[in-house]
Amino acid sequence: MYLEYDKDYKPSQCYHLEFQWIVATGCVVDDFIQACVRRAKQCGLIMVQTPVGRTTRTFINTFVSPVLIRLDNRLNDPILIQSILDHFKFIKDCDCENGIEFIHRSGMAFIKLTEDGFLWYTNDTPSCRAQIMMARNLLKQFQEVCSTLNSSLDLNTVPIIEIDDKKMDPEQT
């Protein structure tokens, strides 16, 4: 077995472990992963399976394209963006050359922050397939919030959106 892991631990960010096997049966691999998940839970941690290639800090799946959720450049305020991501329970995964990546606390979805807005990826690994409907519902809610913010700029109004039980004025900095 080969183990690759992050050198630095940051409490506000995900910590990555990657296990690779040269030779192993499916049963042995599954037993090992389940033991790791149980041990992580005992320590108050959540262990989530992510797609192969995630450690390259890019989402590579030729069969699944991301959903682009546009956010007007005038709303590109770090406090507003962080409030939205916190409300939807996304935590920072990593910085990459094309943007900042976030993962949902349950592991069911990933978001990449880009110049145009957000790229949404649903985690389709076997351990997250049971959550696909929840991920779709979360995507719909996320799109509605971004659409409301964008349309408020078109109408020259300033929306006050309740996020995390706080009222948030997107034009305040």
Disulfide bonds with the S-S distance in Angstrom:
none
